[in-house]
Amino acid sequence: MIKIKEKTKAKEMSEEQEKLKERLSHIRHTIMVMSGKGGVGKSTVAANLAAALARQGYAVGVLDGDMHGPNIPLIMGVEGRPLMGDEEGNMLPVEVYKNLSLVSVGNLLQNRDQPVVWRGPVKHTMMRHFLANVKWGELDFLVVDLPPGTGDEPLSIAQLISQAQAGITPYALVVTTPQDVALLDSRKSVEFARTLNLKLLGIIENMSSFSCPHCGHAIDLFKQGGGERAATELGVPFLGAIPIDPNVVRDTDNGKPFMLYAMGCAAGMSFQRIVEKIMKMF
């Protein structure tokens, strides 16, 4: 009986692996957005990168890999919309924009206050399920919002995608803020990406400066220029700096990514220049 169960489980795993490869074969490029620590605006960058690409006409999917802090549904204005399935047992991503969709554990929870109390193996299984059983369709880009840090969860997700997309190397994008403690961790993310043989698009410095609404003078709340120095020292591209913008904070809380609804703001204009640099690498 035990041997039969083991054979059945092995068969199911093999079938899911084949399904995983088949699903990801329809995705041209995968971009993993990572950070060495939380609180640097990684999810906001991931959401707005996806929004910017979709606005340019690309078919884009967003995979929220941060299971304990699934903020992508809130940022993209689809919080409370449950994930649905089709008659064939596929999970359907939640549509955000005409060519932009997402999948997140946040869309499986009963309410926003419900914690995800899972151990590592359960999270790994769920991520495999998202990748293998979500009916993404044909995508130009899959943007993956990785959990912060360089531990088990980001490692598992990165390896799952790398192994399934044989012959296609995923890209990595590192988000940091200017202060030294964030830069120290972002440098670890760069080395993490290199260890996994990911293609590094570069470093983005978020929360770079703040313009006084009264006099227009730029205030460096968290220092400035650290992201560029780290990129130079590590030999990776520096993609640009995004200023702090109170309007972005408000719109993000209201589920309106600024790259869809307010591109003319200071953060939007800076981000557009970053996207232009990124697109030259493809």
C-alpha positions as CSV (number, residue, x, y, z in Angstrom):
1,M,0.0,0.0,0.0
2,I,2.8,2.4,0.9
3,K,4.6,1.7,-2.4
4,I,1.4,2.3,-4.4
5,K,1.0,5.7,-2.7
6,E,4.6,6.6,-3.4
7,K,4.2,5.7,-7.0
8,T,1.0,7.6,-7.3
9,K,2.6,10.7,-5.7
10,A,5.7,10.4,-7.9
11,K,3.4,10.2,-11.0
12,E,1.4,13.3,-9.9
13,M,4.7,15.2,-9.3
14,S,6.0,14.2,-12.8
15,E,2.7,15.3,-14.4
16,E,2.7,18.6,-12.6
17,Q,6.3,19.2,-13.7
18,E,5.4,18.6,-17.3
19,K,2.4,20.9,-16.9
20,L,4.7,23.5,-15.3
21,K,7.1,23.4,-18.2
22,E,4.2,23.6,-20.7
23,R,2.7,26.7,-18.9
24,L,6.0,28.6,-18.7
25,S,6.8,27.8,-22.4
26,H,4.1,30.4,-23.2
27,I,5.9,33.1,-21.3
28,R,8.6,35.0,-23.2
29,H,10.4,36.8,-20.4
30,T,10.3,36.4,-16.6
31,I,11.4,39.3,-14.4
32,M,11.9,38.6,-10.7
33,V,11.7,41.8,-8.6
34,M,13.7,41.3,-5.3
35,S,15.0,43.1,-2.3
36,G,17.4,42.2,0.5
37,K,14.9,43.5,3.1
38,G,11.3,44.5,3.4
39,G,9.9,48.0,3.4
40,V,11.8,49.3,0.3
41,G,8.8,49.5,-2.0
42,K,9.5,46.3,-3.9
43,S,5.9,45.4,-4.4
44,T,5.1,48.9,-5.6
45,V,7.9,48.7,-8.1
46,A,6.8,45.3,-9.3
47,A,3.2,46.4,-9.8
48,N,4.1,49.6,-11.6
49,L,6.7,47.8,-13.8
50,A,3.9,45.4,-14.9
51,A,1.5,48.3,-15.4
52,A,4.0,50.2,-17.5
53,L,4.7,47.2,-19.7
54,A,0.9,46.6,-20.1
55,R,0.4,50.2,-21.0
56,Q,2.9,49.7,-23.9
57,G,0.7,46.9,-25.2
58,Y,2.5,43.9,-23.9
59,A,0.6,41.0,-22.4
60,V,1.7,40.9,-18.7
61,G,1.1,38.6,-15.7
62,V,2.0,39.4,-12.1
63,L,2.8,36.6,-9.7
64,D,2.7,37.7,-6.1
65,G,5.3,35.4,-4.4
66,D,5.1,37.1,-1.0
67,M,2.6,34.8,0.7
68,H,2.9,36.4,4.2
69,G,2.5,39.9,2.9
70,P,0.5,39.7,-0.4
71,N,0.1,43.4,-1.1
72,I,-0.1,43.2,-4.9
73,P,-4.0,42.9,-5.0
74,L,-4.3,46.1,-2.9
75,I,-1.8,48.0,-5.0
76,M,-3.5,47.0,-8.2
77,G,-7.0,47.6,-7.1
78,V,-8.3,44.0,-7.1
79,E,-8.4,43.2,-3.4
80,G,-11.4,41.2,-2.5
81,R,-11.8,39.7,-6.0
82,P,-11.5,35.9,-5.6
83,L,-9.5,33.7,-7.9
84,M,-11.8,31.6,-10.1
85,G,-11.4,28.3,-12.0
86,D,-12.6,27.0,-15.4
87,E,-14.3,23.7,-16.3
88,E,-10.9,22.1,-17.0
89,G,-9.6,22.7,-13.5
90,N,-7.4,25.6,-14.4
91,M,-7.0,28.6,-12.1
92,L,-7.8,31.9,-13.9
93,P,-5.7,35.0,-13.0
94,V,-7.6,38.2,-11.9
95,E,-7.8,40.7,-14.7
96,V,-6.5,44.2,-13.7
97,Y,-6.3,45.9,-17.1
98,K,-7.0,44.8,-20.7
99,N,-3.7,42.9,-21.0
100,L,-2.6,42.8,-17.3
101,S,-3.6,40.1,-14.9
102,L,-2.3,38.7,-11.5
103,V,-2.4,35.8,-9.2
104,S,-1.9,36.2,-5.4
105,V,-2.6,34.3,-2.2
106,G,-4.3,37.6,-1.2
107,N,-7.2,36.7,-3.6
108,L,-7.7,33.4,-1.8
109,L,-8.1,34.8,1.7
110,Q,-11.5,35.5,3.3
111,N,-10.5,38.9,4.5
112,R,-7.4,41.2,4.5
113,D,-6.7,40.5,8.2
114,Q,-6.4,36.7,7.8
115,P,-2.8,35.6,8.2
116,V,-1.1,33.0,6.1
117,V,0.2,30.5,8.7
118,W,2.0,28.0,6.5
119,R,5.3,26.1,6.8
120,G,7.8,26.0,4.0
121,P,6.6,22.8,2.2
122,V,3.1,24.1,2.0
123,K,4.3,27.5,0.5
124,H,6.4,25.6,-2.0
125,T,3.5,23.5,-3.1
126,M,1.3,26.5,-3.5
127,M,3.8,28.3,-5.6
128,R,4.2,25.2,-7.8
129,H,0.4,25.2,-8.1
130,F,0.3,28.8,-9.1
131,L,2.9,28.3,-11.8
132,A,1.6,25.0,-13.2
133,N,-2.2,25.4,-12.9
134,V,-2.8,29.0,-13.6
135,K,-4.0,29.6,-17.2
136,W,-1.9,32.6,-18.0
137,G,-2.1,32.2,-21.7
138,E,0.5,33.8,-24.0
139,L,2.5,36.4,-22.0
140,D,5.2,38.7,-23.1
141,F,6.3,39.2,-19.4
142,L,5.7,37.5,-16.1
143,V,6.7,39.9,-13.3
144,V,7.3,38.0,-10.1
145,D,7.2,39.9,-6.8
146,L,9.6,37.8,-4.7
147,P,9.5,37.7,-0.9
148,P,12.2,39.9,0.7
149,G,15.6,38.4,1.6
150,T,17.7,35.6,0.2
151,G,16.2,32.6,2.1
152,D,14.1,29.5,1.3
153,E,11.1,31.2,-0.3
154,P,12.7,33.4,-2.9
155,L,15.2,30.6,-3.6
156,S,12.4,28.0,-4.1
157,I,10.5,30.3,-6.5
158,A,13.5,31.3,-8.5
159,Q,14.6,27.7,-8.8
160,L,11.1,26.5,-9.8
161,I,11.0,29.0,-12.7
162,S,14.6,28.5,-13.8
163,Q,14.3,24.7,-13.9
164,A,10.9,24.8,-15.7
165,Q,12.0,27.4,-18.3
166,A,14.8,25.3,-19.8
167,G,17.1,27.3,-22.0
168,I,15.5,30.6,-20.9
169,T,17.3,32.6,-18.2
170,P,15.0,34.7,-16.0
171,Y,15.8,38.3,-15.3
172,A,16.3,39.9,-11.9
173,L,15.6,43.4,-10.7
174,V,16.9,44.6,-7.3
175,V,15.1,47.4,-5.4
176,T,16.7,49.3,-2.6
177,T,16.5,52.6,-0.7
178,P,19.5,55.0,-0.2
179,Q,20.2,54.3,3.5
180,D,23.2,52.0,4.3
181,V,21.2,49.2,6.0
182,A,19.1,48.8,2.8
183,L,22.1,49.0,0.5
184,L,23.9,46.3,2.5
185,D,21.0,43.9,2.0
186,S,20.5,44.9,-1.7
187,R,24.1,43.9,-2.3
188,K,23.3,40.4,-1.0
189,S,20.4,40.3,-3.4
190,V,22.8,41.0,-6.3
191,E,25.0,38.1,-5.3
192,F,22.0,35.9,-4.7
193,A,20.9,36.6,-8.3
194,R,24.4,35.8,-9.6
195,T,24.5,32.6,-7.6
196,L,21.3,31.5,-9.4
197,N,22.6,32.6,-12.8
198,L,19.8,35.1,-13.2
199,K,20.3,38.0,-15.7
200,L,20.6,41.2,-13.7
201,L,18.7,44.1,-15.2
202,G,20.1,46.4,-12.5
203,I,19.3,48.3,-9.3
204,I,16.5,50.8,-8.7
205,E,16.9,53.3,-5.8
206,N,13.4,53.9,-4.4
207,M,12.4,56.7,-2.0
208,S,15.4,58.7,-3.3
209,S,14.4,62.2,-2.4
210,F,11.4,64.4,-1.5
211,S,10.4,67.7,-3.0
212,C,9.0,70.2,-0.5
213,P,5.5,71.1,-1.7
214,H,5.9,74.7,-0.6
215,C,9.3,75.7,-2.0
216,G,10.2,72.8,-4.3
217,H,13.5,72.1,-2.6
218,A,14.7,68.5,-2.7
219,I,15.1,66.9,0.7
220,D,17.1,63.7,1.0
221,L,15.2,61.9,3.7
222,F,17.1,58.7,3.4
223,K,20.3,60.0,1.8
224,Q,20.8,59.9,-1.9
225,G,23.0,58.2,-4.5
226,G,23.7,55.0,-2.5
227,G,22.0,52.8,-5.1
228,E,24.1,54.1,-7.9
229,R,27.3,53.7,-5.9
230,A,26.4,50.1,-5.0
231,A,25.6,49.4,-8.7
232,T,29.0,50.8,-9.8
233,E,30.9,48.8,-7.1
234,L,29.0,45.6,-8.0
235,G,29.3,46.1,-11.8
236,V,25.6,46.1,-12.5
237,P,23.5,48.8,-14.3
238,F,22.0,51.5,-12.2
239,L,18.5,52.0,-13.6
240,G,17.5,55.2,-11.8
241,A,16.0,56.7,-8.7
242,I,12.4,57.2,-7.8
243,P,11.5,60.1,-5.6
244,I,9.0,60.0,-2.7
245,D,5.7,61.4,-3.9
246,P,2.7,61.7,-1.4
247,N,0.3,61.3,-4.3
248,V,1.8,57.9,-5.1
249,V,1.3,56.9,-1.5
250,R,-2.4,57.9,-1.7
251,D,-3.0,56.3,-5.1
252,T,-1.3,53.1,-4.1
253,D,-3.5,52.8,-1.1
254,N,-6.5,53.3,-3.3
255,G,-5.4,50.6,-5.8
256,K,-4.3,52.9,-8.6
257,P,-0.8,52.1,-9.9
258,F,0.7,55.5,-10.9
259,M,2.0,54.0,-14.2
260,L,-1.6,53.5,-15.2
261,Y,-3.3,56.5,-13.7
262,A,-0.7,59.3,-13.0
263,M,2.3,58.9,-15.2
264,G,2.8,62.7,-15.2
265,C,3.8,62.8,-11.5
266,A,7.5,63.0,-10.5
267,A,7.6,59.3,-9.6
268,G,5.9,58.4,-12.9
269,M,8.3,60.4,-15.0
270,S,11.3,58.9,-13.2
271,F,9.9,55.4,-13.5
272,Q,9.2,55.8,-17.2
273,R,12.9,56.5,-17.8
274,I,13.7,53.4,-15.9
275,V,11.3,51.3,-18.0
276,E,12.9,52.7,-21.2
277,K,16.4,51.5,-19.9
278,I,15.0,48.1,-19.1
279,M,13.3,47.6,-22.5
280,K,16.7,48.3,-24.2
281,M,17.9,45.1,-22.6
282,F,15.4,42.8,-24.3
